[in-house]
């Protein structure tokens, strides 16, 4: 990855371990709630779980995607305005909203200090952000 070591990208083993940790936390949370509400009905349990489902699925999607390239390139892309190499600025998370999932996905971010333009590859220059 360009110039910096990042923990944004995960190996399949790291992603699986993180998923297992998050699933365990979800189990513990729901199980603790149920211990405090032993008379809860099926519908009440489902409602309680549903409140945490969207976030958990978002974390699951995030872990799957973090096994990919995250937009990092061996060489910095050229600025679409001036053509100079852009500077790698890290992996800020991008919030993505799906039908059943909200996820924060880290994506490589490059910036041109001359033109004050930033991009999140891969993608076209239509995604150019000016500061």
Protein Blocks (a to p, Z undefined) as FASTA:
>chain_A
ZZiacfkbccfklmmmmmmmmmmmmmmmmmmmmmmmmmbcfklmmmmmmmmmmmmmmmmm
mmmmmmmnnopafbdcddfklopacddebjaddddddfkbccdddddddddfklopacdd
eddfklpccZZ
